[in-house]
């Protein structure tokens, strides 16, 4: 499934691991970073993102892991978030986002 400006949301059902990947061109002249903010019903929250070195953990809180920070767009794999759906009943929100930093 592709998320675009026209269809920015998706409802995910099932179990296992949801993978979100970001790849971009070196000619973008910006560092794009993939991240995920999570919130739980008991008020806990976390941000998984390269900024601050918060790469998360797929197997423990916050059950979201980011594999790397591709600062140049030259990595063929880009950046991949993995989100455990086994623990989704604990969350009220999970928001994936992309942040662009020019001149990074």
The 8 nearest C-alpha neighbors of each residue, nearest first, counted from 0:
[[1, 2, 9, 3, 19, 6, 8, 11],
 [2, 0, 3, 6, 7, 9, 8, 19],
 [1, 3, 7, 6, 8, 0, 4, 9],
 [4, 2, 6, 7, 5, 1, 8, 0],
 [3, 5, 7, 6, 2, 8, 1, 9],
 [4, 6, 3, 7, 2, 8, 1, 9],
 [7, 5, 3, 4, 2, 8, 9, 1],
 [6, 8, 2, 3, 4, 5, 9, 1],
 [9, 7, 6, 2, 10, 3, 5, 4],
 [8, 10, 11, 7, 2, 6, 0, 1],
 [11, 9, 12, 8, 13, 7, 0, 93],
 [10, 12, 9, 13, 17, 84, 14, 8],
 [13, 11, 10, 14, 84, 87, 9, 15],
 [12, 14, 11, 15, 84, 85, 16, 17],
 [13, 15, 84, 85, 16, 12, 83, 17],
 [14, 16, 84, 85, 83, 17, 13, 82],
 [17, 15, 83, 82, 84, 81, 18, 14],
 [16, 18, 82, 81, 83, 19, 15, 84],
 [19, 17, 81, 80, 16, 82, 20, 79],
 [18, 20, 80, 79, 81, 17, 21, 82],
 [21, 19, 79, 78, 80, 18, 22, 77],
 [22, 20, 78, 77, 79, 33, 23, 19],
 [23, 21, 77, 20, 78, 72, 76, 24],
 [24, 22, 72, 25, 21, 27, 77, 31],
 [23, 25, 26, 72, 27, 22, 73, 28],
 [24, 26, 72, 27, 73, 71, 28, 23],
 [27, 25, 24, 28, 29, 72, 23, 71],
 [26, 28, 29, 25, 24, 23, 30, 72],
 [29, 27, 26, 101, 25, 102, 30, 71],
 [30, 28, 101, 27, 100, 102, 31, 99],
 [29, 31, 100, 70, 99, 103, 71, 101],
 [30, 32, 99, 98, 29, 100, 97, 33],
 [33, 31, 98, 97, 99, 30, 34, 49],
 [32, 34, 97, 96, 48, 21, 78, 98],
 [35, 33, 48, 96, 47, 95, 97, 32],
 [34, 36, 95, 47, 94, 46, 96, 37],
 [35, 37, 46, 94, 93, 45, 47, 95],
 [36, 38, 93, 45, 44, 92, 46, 35],
 [37, 39, 44, 92, 91, 90, 43, 93],
 [40, 38, 90, 91, 43, 41, 42, 89],
 [39, 41, 42, 91, 90, 89, 38, 43],
 [42, 40, 39, 43, 89, 38, 90, 44],
 [43, 41, 39, 40, 44, 38, 91, 90],
 [44, 42, 39, 38, 41, 45, 40, 37],
 [43, 45, 38, 37, 39, 42, 46, 36],
 [44, 46, 37, 36, 47, 61, 38, 43],
 [45, 47, 36, 35, 48, 37, 53, 44],
 [46, 48, 53, 35, 55, 54, 34, 36],
 [47, 49, 34, 53, 50, 54, 46, 33],
 [50, 48, 52, 68, 53, 51, 54, 32],
 [51, 49, 48, 52, 53, 32, 47, 68],
 [50, 52, 53, 49, 48, 54, 47, 46],
 [51, 53, 49, 50, 54, 48, 47, 55],
 [52, 54, 47, 48, 51, 55, 49, 50],
 [55, 53, 65, 47, 64, 48, 52, 49],
 [56, 54, 64, 47, 53, 63, 61, 65],
 [55, 57, 64, 63, 62, 59, 58, 61],
 [56, 58, 62, 63, 64, 59, 83, 82],
 [57, 59, 56, 62, 60, 83, 63, 61],
 [60, 58, 62, 56, 57, 61, 63, 55],
 [61, 59, 62, 56, 58, 57, 63, 55],
 [60, 62, 63, 59, 56, 55, 45, 57],
 [63, 61, 57, 60, 59, 56, 83, 58],
 [64, 62, 82, 57, 61, 56, 55, 81],
 [65, 63, 55, 56, 57, 81, 80, 54],
 [66, 64, 80, 54, 79, 67, 55, 81],
 [65, 67, 79, 78, 64, 80, 54, 68],
 [68, 66, 78, 65, 69, 79, 49, 54],
 [67, 69, 49, 70, 78, 32, 66, 77],
 [70, 68, 71, 72, 77, 78, 67, 74],
 [69, 71, 30, 68, 72, 31, 103, 32],
 [72, 70, 73, 69, 30, 25, 74, 29],
 [71, 73, 25, 23, 24, 74, 69, 70],
 [72, 74, 71, 25, 75, 24, 69, 77],
 [75, 73, 77, 76, 72, 69, 71, 22],
 [74, 76, 77, 73, 22, 72, 23, 78],
 [77, 75, 74, 78, 22, 79, 20, 21],
 [78, 76, 22, 74, 21, 75, 69, 79],
 [77, 79, 21, 20, 67, 69, 68, 66],
 [80, 78, 20, 19, 66, 65, 21, 81],
 [81, 79, 65, 19, 64, 18, 20, 82],
 [80, 82, 18, 64, 63, 17, 16, 65],
 [81, 83, 63, 17, 16, 62, 84, 18],
 [84, 82, 16, 85, 62, 57, 86, 15],
 [83, 85, 87, 14, 86, 15, 16, 82],
 [86, 84, 83, 14, 87, 15, 16, 88],
 [87, 85, 84, 88, 89, 83, 62, 90],
 [86, 88, 84, 89, 90, 85, 83, 91],
 [87, 89, 86, 90, 85, 91, 84, 39],
 [90, 88, 87, 39, 86, 40, 91, 41],
 [91, 89, 39, 87, 92, 88, 38, 40],
 [90, 92, 39, 40, 38, 89, 93, 37],
 [93, 91, 38, 90, 37, 94, 39, 36],
 [94, 92, 37, 36, 35, 95, 38, 90],
 [95, 93, 36, 35, 92, 96, 37, 34],
 [94, 96, 35, 34, 36, 93, 97, 33],
 [95, 97, 34, 33, 35, 94, 98, 36],
 [96, 98, 33, 32, 34, 31, 99, 95],
 [97, 99, 32, 31, 33, 96, 100, 34],
 [98, 100, 31, 30, 29, 32, 101, 97],
 [101, 99, 30, 29, 103, 31, 102, 98],
 [102, 100, 29, 103, 30, 99, 28, 31],
 [101, 103, 29, 100, 28, 30, 99, 71],
 [102, 101, 30, 100, 29, 70, 71, 28]]
